[in-house]
Amino acid sequence: MPTVVRCPICKQEVPFDDPNMPFCSDRCRLIDVGNWASEKYVISRPTGGNELEEAASEDPDIETDDGPVQ
């Protein structure tokens, strides 16, 4: 396990046992919250089974829960 991680906002090194981890400071933590609140970050919608199978038929390296798509 790494003993140091990088802050996702400013890329400064943060000790793994820092109470603000993964952020280096409250400022970076608040910037991150603001990014979520302003919808700069989004969680994509789940893909449906058909979309995954279509993508897998085009790319043989993609696997579904049932294994490689034939």
N, C-alpha and C positions, 0 to 999 in steps of 0.2 A: 504494500500500500504506500502511495507517495506521502512524503512528510510535508510537502509543499504543493499547493495548487495555485492556479492563476485566477485572479478576480475576473469574472466574465465581462465586467464593464470597462475597467481601466487596465487590465492585464498585469497588475502588480502581483508579486508573489505573496501568498497568504499561507501562514502555517496551518497545518491540518487541524490543530487543536485550538485555533483562534475562535472565539465565540461568534464572530461575524461570518465565519466560513460558510459559503464559498466567496463571500464578498470581503474586501479589505477594510470597509468602513460602513458606517450607517449611511453616509452620503451615497455610496454605490448601491447599497441595498434599496434606498429610496428611488434612485434612478431606475433600477430594475422594476420596482413596483409601478412607477410611472409609465414605463414602457408597456407593461401588461395592461394598465388602466386605459392607456391611449390606443390600445389594440395594435401596437407595433409588433407584438408577439401574438401569434394565434396558434391554436391547436387544430391541426387539420381534421376534417371529418373522417370517420372510419371508412375504409373502402369496403364496398360490398363484395360478396363472393364472386359475382360475375366480372367486376373490374379487375380483381386479382387474377382470375383465371385468364382473362384476355391479355393482361400484361405478361403473365407467365408463358402464354403460348407464343408471345413475341420474343421473350427473353428466356432461354432455357435455364439460366442460373437462378431464376425466381422459384421459390418453393411455397406451397400452401401448407396448411396444417396437416394435410394428408400426404405430404411428400411432394416430390417434383411433379409438375403437371405434364402429362403425356399428350 
